[in-house]
């Protein structure tokens, strides 16, 4: 996007607030990334900083550059980490900052589906990390689930393992792992977005799922990788 677009972009989705208290969910995602996250991390689309807190809490992480373009969420991110010397907050898109970045890893959680040109984003991500650095992605899966929630949250697409691998490899990355995650999320998302035609997630529903479903499923899926799921975890390496 252009510099002018950065100056006017506001995010209208509501899932940031709904998922703000989903501590088990975000801890589950972080566990997938921890072996690869390194010391100096870049987070793209940091939003209000919910997942940023988990990144900073990882034992190997020494610094975090948190990037966020939205006018209405950036002030919350900036305030949240104003007193934390480990966090540098930057406004804008990755394309505007890539030349000044050299991270051990770059993280994007529920971000790439919002980006019109995901191939360009992955090339920018490639330029932002050191050789041997890692790409750590968490994206929505299964195009058949695309419904009213995806539209309301400004998603451009949902991925399959094949489509995720294709676009990641085309940008020069070498995939390490591309796998499905969160099997029960398929039914929950289908019911909400395809059957009930909802346009938002109630914070109460998110808390319930986080409290009762995520702890059990995270244990099960750590032992047996699901054949399908509502999300994809993608980890790749820059040669």
TITITI-458168 format. One line per field, with one value per residue: x, y, z of N, C-alpha, C in turn; residue number from 1; chain. Coordinates in nm, 3 decimals, m for minus. Layout:
N
nxx = X:...
nyy = Y:...
nzz = Z:...
caxx = X:...
cayy = Y:...
cazz = Z:...
cxx = X:...
cyy = Y:...
czz = Z:...
num = NUM:...
cadena = A:...
This chain:
239
nxx = 0.083:0.032:0.206:0.020:m0.206:m0.143:m0.165:m0.436:m0.563:m0.788:m0.868:m1.151:m1.245:m1.365:m1.250:m1.016:m1.070:m1.247:m1.085:m0.898:m0.871:m0.808:m0.617:m0.523:m0.545:m0.366:m0.130:m0.108:m0.063:0.184:0.349:0.388:0.565:0.791:1.038:1.169:1.182:1.384:1.608:1.574:1.291:1.042:0.720:0.440:0.153:0.063:m0.153:m0.341:m0.154:m0.182:m0.083:0.178:0.259:0.281:0.491:0.708:0.725:0.841:1.114:1.359:1.352:1.479:1.433:1.171:1.025:0.739:0.499:0.240:m0.027:m0.279:m0.473:m0.650:m0.577:m0.304:m0.234:m0.309:m0.135:0.111:0.092:0.069:0.324:0.499:0.666:0.832:1.145:1.226:1.067:1.006:0.799:0.641:0.480:0.286:0.332:0.490:0.642:0.732:0.928:1.110:1.375:1.523:1.529:1.635:1.569:1.569:1.351:1.026:0.698:0.357:0.042:m0.277:m0.287:m0.194:m0.408:m0.548:m0.417:m0.403:m0.212:m0.053:0.177:0.362:0.388:0.518:0.760:0.860:0.882:1.081:1.297:1.336:1.449:1.741:1.985:1.908:1.709:1.363:1.028:0.717:0.400:0.046:m0.258:m0.598:m0.774:m0.903:m1.091:m1.361:m1.486:m1.517:m1.703:m1.960:m1.829:m1.563:m1.584:m1.669:m1.445:m1.262:m1.117:m0.928:m0.893:m0.892:m0.669:m0.524:m0.313:m0.167:m0.196:m0.081:0.183:0.266:0.267:0.446:0.687:0.729:0.817:1.073:1.126:1.204:1.003:0.946:0.753:0.415:0.108:m0.217:m0.433:m0.632:m0.883:m1.161:m1.238:m1.333:m1.606:m1.712:m1.655:m1.786:m2.054:m2.096:m2.026:m2.129:m2.375:m2.525:m2.467:m2.318:m2.158:m1.971:m1.764:m1.868:m1.739:m1.783:m1.833:m1.584:m1.424:m1.532:m1.475:m1.198:m1.146:m1.256:m1.231:m0.984:m0.763:m0.788:m0.783:m0.538:m0.362:m0.425:m0.371:m0.102:0.001:m0.110:m0.117:m0.372:m0.573:m0.693:m0.803:m0.918:m0.730:m0.398:m0.065:0.235:0.573:0.880:1.208:1.467:1.705
nyy = m0.119:0.234:0.523:0.720:0.567:0.445:0.660:0.695:0.458:0.264:0.006:m0.194:m0.431:m0.652:m0.853:m0.823:m0.709:m0.904:m1.129:m1.052:m1.146:m1.408:m1.604:m1.871:m1.955:m1.784:m1.853:m2.114:m2.081:m1.947:m2.150:m2.307:m2.157:m2.105:m2.266:m2.153:m1.880:m1.707:m1.433:m1.160:m1.015:m0.953:m0.829:m0.826:m0.635:m0.587:m0.497:m0.430:m0.518:m0.763:m1.028:m0.955:m0.926:m1.191:m1.276:m1.122:m1.239:m1.483:m1.701:m1.675:m1.432:m1.112:m0.863:m0.678:m0.565:m0.406:m0.372:m0.173:m0.065:0.060:0.347:0.361:0.159:0.170:0.378:0.251:0.034:0.170:0.307:0.092:m0.026:0.173:0.204:m0.009:m0.123:m0.325:m0.329:m0.193:0.023:0.068:0.264:0.191:0.005:m0.311:m0.291:m0.031:m0.028:m0.232:m0.207:m0.125:m0.326:m0.628:m0.895:m1.194:m1.347:m1.326:m1.250:m1.317:m1.313:m1.406:m1.219:m1.222:m1.293:m1.061:m0.906:m0.772:m0.841:m1.106:m1.233:m1.029:m0.930:m1.149:m1.145:m0.901:m0.967:m1.160:m1.000:m0.875:m1.023:m1.189:m1.400:m1.738:m1.679:m1.690:m1.736:m1.698:m1.793:m1.762:m1.845:m1.824:m2.121:m2.330:m2.260:m2.318:m2.249:m1.979:m1.700:m1.485:m1.382:m1.371:m1.179:m0.958:m0.925:m0.840:m1.018:m1.146:m1.399:m1.756:m2.019:m2.321:m2.603:m2.650:m2.411:m2.226:m2.321:m2.290:m2.006:m1.924:m2.056:m1.944:m1.691:m1.732:m1.856:m2.146:m2.397:m2.534:m2.639:m2.688:m2.694:m2.806:m2.675:m2.661:m2.821:m2.835:m2.577:m2.561:m2.643:m2.449:m2.205:m2.246:m2.268:m2.013:m1.830:m1.927:m2.050:m1.915:m1.662:m1.459:m1.146:m1.071:m1.169:m1.266:m1.153:m1.308:m1.564:m1.615:m1.626:m1.851:m2.059:m2.042:m2.111:m2.368:m2.534:m2.494:m2.565:m2.848:m2.935:m2.837:m2.999:m3.251:m3.213:m3.166:m3.411:m3.563:m3.471:m3.288:m3.388:m3.187:m2.846:m2.534:m2.343:m2.262:m2.333:m2.204:m2.242:m2.128:m2.104:m1.869:m1.917
nzz = 0.000:m0.044:0.090:0.142:0.183:0.424:0.597:0.619:0.679:0.865:1.085:1.072:1.170:1.434:1.581:1.726:1.975:2.074:2.099:2.279:2.539:2.510:2.630:2.650:2.388:2.245:2.375:2.294:2.019:2.031:2.132:1.909:1.766:1.924:1.913:1.699:1.714:1.803:1.904:1.832:1.725:1.478:1.458:1.257:1.184:1.448:1.590:1.878:2.046:2.177:2.114:2.104:2.368:2.446:2.283:2.382:2.627:2.576:2.644:2.498:2.369:2.314:2.202:2.041:1.747:1.681:1.443:1.308:1.107:1.133:1.204:1.417:1.593:1.641:1.836:2.078:2.085:2.097:2.342:2.517:2.521:2.585:2.803:2.794:2.739:2.572:2.354:2.039:1.877:1.566:1.324:1.039:0.729:0.658:0.426:0.431:0.623:0.589:0.495:0.709:0.888:1.055:1.154:1.363:1.332:1.179:1.256:1.197:1.294:1.228:1.016:0.742:0.581:0.558:0.379:0.058:m0.147:m0.089:m0.173:m0.226:0.033:0.157:0.025:0.114:0.383:0.369:0.303:0.541:0.743:0.881:0.711:0.741:0.914:1.036:0.918:1.062:1.064:1.117:1.002:0.871:0.771:0.504:0.243:0.201:0.433:0.426:0.507:0.644:0.869:0.786:0.584:0.737:0.896:0.717:0.556:0.286:0.194:0.270:0.359:0.217:0.293:0.065:m0.090:0.082:0.104:m0.162:m0.210:m0.016:m0.082:m0.334:m0.269:m0.192:0.049:0.251:0.335:0.658:0.821:0.756:0.866:0.972:1.230:1.527:1.517:1.621:1.569:1.312:1.301:1.474:1.341:1.095:1.175:1.287:1.079:0.836:0.874:1.084:1.002:1.126:1.211:1.389:1.670:1.980:2.286:2.509:2.399:2.285:2.516:2.642:2.459:2.468:2.729:2.775:2.546:2.408:2.592:2.613:2.341:2.257:2.395:2.289:2.014:2.024:2.048:1.841:1.518:1.362:1.077:0.948:0.995:1.143:1.114:0.991:1.067:0.969:0.912:0.808:0.657:0.589:0.347
caxx = 0.000:0.106:0.220:m0.107:m0.299:m0.106:m0.211:m0.581:m0.618:m0.841:m0.917:m1.290:m1.281:m1.390:m1.197:m0.906:m1.127:m1.308:m0.981:m0.798:m0.854:m0.792:m0.480:m0.487:m0.536:m0.241:m0.020:m0.102:0.004:0.324:0.423:0.426:0.671:0.904:1.168:1.224:1.155:1.511:1.625:1.524:1.169:0.957:0.580:0.368:0.012:0.061:m0.285:m0.337:m0.041:m0.217:0.014:0.309:0.289:0.325:0.623:0.805:0.738:0.917:1.242:1.475:1.333:1.543:1.376:1.057:0.977:0.596:0.457:0.094:m0.063:m0.412:m0.478:m0.730:m0.518:m0.165:m0.217:m0.319:m0.008:0.217:0.075:0.090:0.466:0.578:0.765:0.904:1.263:1.247:0.973:1.006:0.671:0.650:0.354:0.296:0.335:0.623:0.714:0.791:1.032:1.191:1.517:1.590:1.504:1.721:1.523:1.590:1.226:0.917:0.575:0.230:m0.068:m0.406:m0.254:m0.172:m0.537:m0.597:m0.331:m0.443:m0.104:0.023:0.308:0.448:0.414:0.617:0.890:0.904:0.920:1.209:1.400:1.340:1.518:1.877:1.998:1.882:1.595:1.242:0.893:0.624:0.266:m0.076:m0.359:m0.721:m0.769:m1.019:m1.175:m1.503:m1.540:m1.527:m1.841:m1.987:m1.726:m1.445:m1.614:m1.670:m1.308:m1.183:m1.029:m0.927:m0.886:m0.851:m0.564:m0.502:m0.169:m0.107:m0.188:0.015:0.317:0.296:0.300:0.566:0.803:0.749:0.888:1.211:1.135:1.208:0.910:0.985:0.629:0.288:0.016:m0.346:m0.443:m0.762:m0.989:m1.297:m1.268:m1.405:m1.750:m1.748:m1.652:m1.890:m2.183:m2.106:m2.012:m2.201:m2.512:m2.590:m2.434:m2.273:m2.057:m1.878:m1.750:m1.896:m1.627:m1.823:m1.812:m1.439:m1.373:m1.578:m1.395:m1.061:m1.136:m1.297:m1.194:m0.843:m0.670:m0.798:m0.740:m0.394:m0.293:m0.447:m0.303:0.043:0.035:m0.154:m0.148:m0.502:m0.568:m0.757:m0.830:m0.966:m0.614:m0.273:0.063:0.339:0.707:0.974:1.342:1.538:1.834
cayy = 0.000:0.358:0.602:0.789:0.469:0.428:0.775:0.698:0.326:0.228:m0.131:m0.195:m0.561:m0.651:m0.971:m0.788:m0.695:m1.030:m1.225:m0.990:m1.223:m1.550:m1.631:m2.008:m1.958:m1.722:m1.933:m2.230:m2.037:m1.918:m2.276:m2.355:m2.070:m2.084:m2.322:m2.082:m1.736:m1.635:m1.325:m1.032:m1.054:m0.853:m0.869:m0.744:m0.630:m0.614:m0.461:m0.363:m0.573:m0.881:m1.135:m0.899:m0.957:m1.331:m1.283:m1.067:m1.333:m1.603:m1.693:m1.638:m1.303:m0.996:m0.740:m0.692:m0.453:m0.429:m0.283:m0.168:0.047:0.119:0.469:0.344:0.062:0.204:0.447:0.154:m0.040:0.261:0.330:m0.034:m0.061:0.296:0.193:m0.136:m0.099:m0.436:m0.318:m0.075:0.026:0.145:0.281:0.173:m0.129:m0.372:m0.240:0.098:m0.044:m0.351:m0.178:m0.096:m0.440:m0.745:m0.980:m1.339:m1.405:m1.233:m1.314:m1.257:m1.395:m1.357:m1.097:m1.233:m1.300:m0.923:m0.835:m0.802:m0.907:m1.181:m1.265:m0.913:m0.928:m1.251:m1.098:m0.799:m1.039:m1.223:m0.895:m0.816:m1.110:m1.229:m1.533:m1.836:m1.635:m1.767:m1.682:m1.765:m1.749:m1.827:m1.793:m1.905:m2.229:m2.388:m2.164:m2.353:m2.186:m1.833:m1.656:m1.348:m1.337:m1.335:m1.051:m0.854:m0.907:m0.790:m1.122:m1.164:m1.541:m1.856:m2.097:m2.464:m2.627:m2.638:m2.271:m2.159:m2.365:m2.234:m1.865:m1.912:m2.098:m1.849:m1.574:m1.770:m1.925:m2.291:m2.442:m2.633:m2.701:m2.625:m2.792:m2.759:m2.661:m2.622:m2.900:m2.795:m2.445:m2.575:m2.641:m2.321:m2.100:m2.275:m2.234:m1.868:m1.751:m1.980:m2.086:m1.805:m1.538:m1.357:m1.051:m1.043:m1.273:m1.214:m1.176:m1.420:m1.688:m1.635:m1.668:m1.988:m2.147:m2.037:m2.174:m2.508:m2.613:m2.481:m2.644:m2.990:m2.958:m2.811:m3.119:m3.360:m3.185:m3.173:m3.553:m3.612:m3.359:m3.309:m3.391:m3.065:m2.754:m2.402:m2.255:m2.322:m2.284:m2.216:m2.203:m2.141:m2.053:m1.799:m1.987
cazz = 0.000:m0.052:0.214:0.165:0.239:0.564:0.674:0.632:0.706:0.996:1.084:1.118:1.227:1.578:1.648:1.816:2.109:2.116:2.131:2.365:2.662:2.474:2.672:2.615:2.241:2.203:2.428:2.205:1.896:2.062:2.147:1.776:1.714:2.015:1.875:1.584:1.723:1.815:2.002:1.782:1.656:1.413:1.448:1.160:1.217:1.592:1.645:2.007:2.122:2.255:2.093:2.133:2.508:2.453:2.221:2.476:2.738:2.537:2.714:2.415:2.302:2.375:2.149:1.950:1.667:1.657:1.334:1.295:1.020:1.151:1.285:1.539:1.685:1.672:1.964:2.188:2.083:2.141:2.487:2.588:2.533:2.597:2.911:2.782:2.655:2.480:2.242:1.952:1.804:1.443:1.252:0.894:0.671:0.652:0.309:0.465:0.724:0.564:0.472:0.836:0.976:1.042:1.263:1.361:1.285:1.154:1.301:1.153:1.346:1.176:0.943:0.598:0.513:0.541:0.285:m0.080:m0.220:0.010:m0.231:m0.201:0.177:0.190:m0.026:0.209:0.504:0.336:0.307:0.675:0.839:0.848:0.653:0.845:0.994:1.018:0.896:1.152:1.023:1.164:0.910:0.865:0.673:0.437:0.170:0.214:0.554:0.408:0.527:0.686:0.963:0.706:0.519:0.839:0.946:0.605:0.504:0.141:0.159:0.365:0.293:0.234:0.306:m0.068:m0.132:0.171:0.063:m0.293:m0.203:0.068:m0.162:m0.444:m0.217:m0.162:0.178:0.252:0.440:0.758:0.867:0.719:0.921:1.023:1.375:1.582:1.452:1.657:1.516:1.185:1.329:1.535:1.239:0.997:1.234:1.306:0.957:0.720:0.911:1.157:0.931:1.221:1.163:1.498:1.771:2.114:2.378:2.596:2.325:2.273:2.647:2.667:2.375:2.516:2.861:2.781:2.428:2.371:2.672:2.577:2.204:2.244:2.443:2.193:1.888:2.044:2.037:1.711:1.429:1.298:0.931:0.899:1.105:1.101:1.094:0.947:1.118:0.866:0.957:0.697:0.684:0.483:0.328
cxx = 0.087:0.116:0.090:m0.209:m0.271:m0.164:m0.361:m0.643:m0.665:m0.899:m1.056:m1.334:m1.294:m1.322:m1.083:m0.956:m1.181:m1.202:m0.878:m0.771:m0.834:m0.650:m0.435:m0.463:m0.402:m0.119:0.001:m0.029:0.153:0.407:0.466:0.550:0.800:1.037:1.241:1.229:1.281:1.509:1.559:1.409:1.100:0.816:0.508:0.219:m0.011:m0.070:m0.274:m0.232:m0.069:m0.114:0.156:0.353:0.340:0.464:0.730:0.827:0.813:1.059:1.361:1.469:1.394:1.487:1.264:1.033:0.834:0.546:0.306:0.054:m0.190:m0.411:m0.548:m0.672:m0.375:m0.150:m0.224:m0.188:0.105:0.211:0.110:0.236:0.557:0.686:0.847:1.023:1.290:1.163:0.990:0.881:0.684:0.514:0.377:0.294:0.477:0.706:0.784:0.913:1.134:1.340:1.595:1.578:1.603:1.688:1.570:1.465:1.125:0.786:0.454:0.118:m0.200:m0.387:m0.257:m0.303:m0.598:m0.526:m0.369:m0.338:m0.016:0.162:0.407:0.484:0.524:0.755:0.946:0.951:1.057:1.323:1.423:1.413:1.657:1.876:1.988:1.766:1.466:1.117:0.797:0.483:0.157:m0.190:m0.485:m0.714:m0.906:m1.109:m1.325:m1.568:m1.563:m1.673:m1.851:m1.883:m1.600:m1.465:m1.607:m1.531:m1.211:m1.078:m1.040:m0.933:m0.869:m0.760:m0.586:m0.353:m0.099:m0.091:m0.088:0.158:0.358:0.342:0.425:0.691:0.833:0.825:1.031:1.231:1.140:1.119:0.970:0.861:0.511:0.180:m0.113:m0.346:m0.587:m0.877:m1.130:m1.337:m1.344:m1.555:m1.794:m1.754:m1.761:m2.027:m2.201:m2.113:m2.091:m2.347:m2.584:m2.562:m2.393:m2.168:m1.961:m1.873:m1.776:m1.779:m1.657:m1.799:m1.663:m1.378:m1.411:m1.495:m1.252:m1.045:m1.160:m1.249:m1.044:m0.749:m0.670:m0.741:m0.591:m0.313:m0.304:m0.366:m0.152:0.092:0.003:m0.193:m0.280:m0.489:m0.623:m0.785:m0.872:m0.854:m0.496:m0.157:0.166:0.470:0.803:1.105:1.397:1.675:1.953
cyy = 0.125:0.426:0.672:0.694:0.446:0.540:0.772:0.565:0.313:0.089:m0.136:m0.330:m0.554:m0.765:m0.938:m0.775:m0.827:m1.129:m1.172:m1.071:m1.372:m1.596:m1.773:m2.023:m1.902:m1.798:m2.058:m2.196:m2.014:m2.046:m2.333:m2.281:m2.075:m2.146:m2.242:m1.930:m1.652:m1.522:m1.195:m1.057:m0.933:m0.908:m0.772:m0.750:m0.658:m0.575:m0.381:m0.424:m0.697:m0.992:m1.086:m0.931:m1.100:m1.347:m1.237:m1.160:m1.460:m1.593:m1.649:m1.496:m1.189:m0.864:m0.772:m0.561:m0.484:m0.325:m0.290:m0.046:0.123:0.238:0.447:0.242:0.099:0.279:0.352:0.074:0.045:0.284:0.206:m0.061:0.060:0.286:0.065:m0.119:m0.210:m0.423:m0.185:m0.080:0.117:0.148:0.261:0.027:m0.181:m0.317:m0.108:0.085:m0.153:m0.323:m0.150:m0.212:m0.553:m0.841:m1.124:m1.411:m1.294:m1.309:m1.240:m1.352:m1.332:m1.223:m1.116:m1.243:m1.163:m0.850:m0.871:m0.881:m0.982:m1.220:m1.151:m0.904:m1.029:m1.216:m0.990:m0.863:m1.104:m1.122:m0.841:m0.899:m1.146:m1.365:m1.636:m1.799:m1.708:m1.681:m1.764:m1.710:m1.830:m1.764:m1.879:m2.005:m2.260:m2.282:m2.192:m2.290:m2.036:m1.791:m1.514:m1.295:m1.295:m1.200:m0.937:m0.823:m0.866:m0.891:m1.127:m1.311:m1.625:m1.953:m2.247:m2.483:m2.608:m2.493:m2.193:m2.195:m2.298:m2.089:m1.841:m1.947:m2.000:m1.725:m1.607:m1.845:m2.076:m2.342:m2.549:m2.711:m2.620:m2.725:m2.726:m2.759:m2.622:m2.690:m2.856:m2.658:m2.449:m2.564:m2.506:m2.211:m2.119:m2.234:m2.082:m1.793:m1.798:m2.010:m1.968:m1.669:m1.425:m1.267:m1.009:m1.163:m1.210:m1.249:m1.294:m1.555:m1.719:m1.683:m1.813:m2.088:m2.155:m2.114:m2.325:m2.594:m2.612:m2.565:m2.792:m3.017:m2.933:m2.931:m3.233:m3.336:m3.178:m3.317:m3.608:m3.494:m3.383:m3.309:m3.265:m2.976:m2.620:m2.303:m2.335:m2.253:m2.309:m2.161:m2.229:m2.070:m1.979:m1.863:m1.896
czz = 0.000:0.084:0.247:0.228:0.387:0.650:0.699:0.673:0.850:0.986:1.146:1.175:1.378:1.653:1.743:1.959:2.161:2.164:2.229:2.492:2.635:2.504:2.635:2.465:2.195:2.256:2.343:2.075:1.922:2.075:2.013:1.724:1.795:1.971:1.767:1.602:1.740:1.916:1.960:1.686:1.595:1.413:1.356:1.190:1.364:1.659:1.774:2.100:2.202:2.238:2.119:2.276:2.522:2.393:2.320:2.595:2.705:2.590:2.629:2.362:2.382:2.325:2.052:1.879:1.630:1.557:1.318:1.212:1.058:1.247:1.418:1.636:1.726:1.804:2.084:2.200:2.140:2.291:2.567:2.615:2.551:2.703:2.903:2.687:2.555:2.353:2.170:1.867:1.682:1.373:1.103:0.853:0.667:0.538:0.337:0.556:0.691:0.550:0.600:0.934:0.949:1.157:1.250:1.312:1.261:1.177:1.246:1.194:1.305:1.103:0.791:0.519:0.488:0.427:0.141:m0.157:m0.120:m0.042:m0.207:m0.053:0.214:0.136:0.066:0.339:0.486:0.347:0.447:0.778:0.789:0.777:0.764:0.936:0.954:0.996:0.979:1.127:1.090:1.084:0.915:0.751:0.616:0.371:0.181:0.337:0.538:0.413:0.577:0.785:0.888:0.638:0.620:0.891:0.837:0.559:0.352:0.102:0.285:0.290:0.307:0.254:0.171:m0.110:m0.047:0.129:m0.068:m0.284:m0.118:m0.010:m0.275:m0.400:m0.175:m0.032:0.158:0.366:0.531:0.802:0.816:0.759:0.970:1.175:1.410:1.507:1.491:1.603:1.384:1.208:1.385:1.430:1.134:1.051:1.243:1.174:0.838:0.751:0.977:1.096:1.026:1.158:1.274:1.591:1.907:2.206:2.470:2.528:2.311:2.404:2.677:2.588:2.427:2.646:2.856:2.663:2.404:2.459:2.635:2.438:2.185:2.291:2.342:2.066:1.901:2.031:1.899:1.624:1.358:1.146:0.866:1.018:1.054:1.076:1.042:1.018:1.009:0.919:0.843:0.730:0.563:0.465:0.355
num = 1:2:3:4:5:6:7:8:9:10:11:12:13:14:15:16:17:18:19:20:21:22:23:24:25:26:27:28:29:30:31:32:33:34:35:36:37:38:39:40:41:42:43:44:45:46:47:48:49:50:51:52:53:54:55:56:57:58:59:60:61:62:63:64:65:66:67:68:69:70:71:72:73:74:75:76:77:78:79:80:81:82:83:84:85:86:87:88:89:90:91:92:93:94:95:96:97:98:99:100:101:102:103:104:105:106:107:108:109:110:111:112:113:114:115:116:117:118:119:120:121:122:123:124:125:126:127:128:129:130:131:132:133:134:135:136:137:138:139:140:141:142:143:144:145:146:147:148:149:150:151:152:153:154:155:156:157:158:159:160:161:162:163:164:165:166:167:168:169:170:171:172:173:174:175:176:177:178:179:180:181:182:183:184:185:186:187:188:189:190:191:192:193:194:195:196:197:198:199:200:201:202:203:204:205:206:207:208:209:210:211:212:213:214:215:216:217:218:219:220:221:222:223:224:225:226:227:228:229:230:231:232:233:234:235:236:237:238:239
cadena = A:A:A:A:A:A:A:A:A:A:A:A:A:A:A:A:A:A:A:A:A:A:A:A:A:A:A:A:A:A:A:A:A:A:A:A:A:A:A:A:A:A:A:A:A:A:A:A:A:A:A:A:A:A:A:A:A:A:A:A:A:A:A:A:A:A:A:A:A:A:A:A:A:A:A:A:A:A:A:A:A:A:A:A:A:A:A:A:A:A:A:A:A:A:A:A:A:A:A:A:A:A:A:A:A:A:A:A:A:A:A:A:A:A:A:A:A:A:A:A:A:A:A:A:A:A:A:A:A:A:A:A:A:A:A:A:A:A:A:A:A:A:A:A:A:A:A:A:A:A:A:A:A:A:A:A:A:A:A:A:A:A:A:A:A:A:A:A:A:A:A:A:A:A:A:A:A:A:A:A:A:A:A:A:A:A:A:A:A:A:A:A:A:A:A:A:A:A:A:A:A:A:A:A:A:A:A:A:A:A:A:A:A:A:A:A:A:A:A:A:A:A:A:A:A:A:A:A:A:A:A:A:A:A:A:A:A:A:A
